Amino acid sequence: MLALVGVIDHGEVGVLPKVTVLRVVLVSVFVGASVAGCGSAVTGERCPAAESARVEALRTESVLAEVFPAVVDRREEVTLPCDDSGGIGHVGWNGYVPTADRDRVAAFYRERVPASGWTPRLEVDDPGSSEIHTTRHCYTADRHPGVALRVDLWGNPREPTTLVSLDLEFSSTGLDCPGE
């Protein structure tokens, strides 16, 4: 309707040719369909309601508030399983810590995560090559069956910062720590 008024305002008087009216109607229908498609993708309407509900429940998990004091550039990350090519949902965050604090960061989470009610299931510290050093801790909690909590430290020991992430992972069939 607004497009039709715009055409009239630009000097066309009287009855519009049928082609012009058809062109205006098609543009309006196309724009409406595009907006509706974007809206459903952004709100997660195409995902099962149970996945969205689980994400909202996990977002309130107190362990996500456990942040080592030196973390910078922290970013929240949320992915529904239906939006992930592997079918895994993620609720968590990542940021950076000074590489010199790496052992203190690992010790911080080794203490704080179990205090939040999570049971340690796996710890891997792989210095790897001189390029990458990976540390992964994995936890589960009875109150969240099928959810695995990963705390990862990843980085080059010669670089000033190391990536740290705290990630609650789940799928429609449930997840555990590797090896369980």
Secondary structure, DSSP 8 states (H G I E B T S, - for coil): -HHHHHHHHTT--SS--HHHHHHHHHHHHHHHHHHHHHHHHHHTTTS-HHHHHHHHHHHT-GGGG---TT-EEEEEEEE-GGGSTT--EEEEEEEEEEGGGHHHHHHHHHHHHHHTT-EEEEEEEE--SSS-EEEEEEEE-TTSTT-EEEEEEEE-TTSSEEEEEEEEEE-TT----TT-
